[in-house]
């Protein structure tokens, strides 16, 4: 998973959508945009792609802020299991 996260992040950086000046608010705007597309374009064909877009934005945000999202997901699952 870490390889895929880095690969995607690097491709977005290369295209100029993320750089050292990208702010938290920029990620939130993009995340909102993708969630909105998911919400308004629900069909069998679009659901997979739009959901992937939402996840990729969140993963890019984690990578940008040096968050080990795989570790955090495991921790969150453990928390949910213990509720």
N, C-alpha and C positions, 0 to 999 in steps of 0.2 A: 504494500500500500504506500509506503514511504516513497518508493520509486515513482509511482504514478502521481503522487502529490507534487513532487519536485519537477517532474516532467511537465505537468500542466502549468505549474507556476512559471517555470522558465519560458514556456511558449507564450504566456500572456505578457511577461516582461519583455520578451523579444518583440512582440507586436506593439509595445509602447503603452499598454493599458495599465500597467503597474510599474512604479519606480520608487525610489527612496522617499519621494514626497507624497506618495499615496497615503491619505489619511483614513482614519477609522470611519469617518463620515462618508468617504468615497466608497468604501466597501459596503456600508449600510445602504447607500443609494442603489448600488448595483444589486445587492441582495433583495431589496424591496422590488426592484424592477423585475428580477427573475421570478420572485414569488408571485408577483402580479401576473406575469405571463403564464405561470403554472395555473393560477386560479382561473384565468379567463380563456385558456386554451386547452381545457381538459377534453381529450379524446384519446382513444386507444393509441393512435399514432404519436400524438404529442406528449402524452403523459411521461413516457420514459425519458425523452429528450429534455423536457422542461424540468423534471425532477433532477436529472443529472446536472443541469445548469445551476440549480439552486445549491446542490451539494458542492460543486466545483468552486463556486464563489466562496462558500464557507471554508472550504479547504485552502483556497488561496489566502484568505484572511488569516487563517491559522499559521500558514507558512510564513506570511509576511511578518507576523509578530512572534515568530520562533516558538510557536506552541506545538508541542508533540501531541497532535490531535489523536493519534492512535492510542497513546497512553491515557489521554483524557477520556476518550470514549470507553476504554476498559474500566476506568475508575467510575464513570457515570453508570455503566451497566451494573457494576457491583452495588452502587448506591441504590439503584432501582430494584435490584434483586432483594435487597435487605429491607425494603419498605414494607 
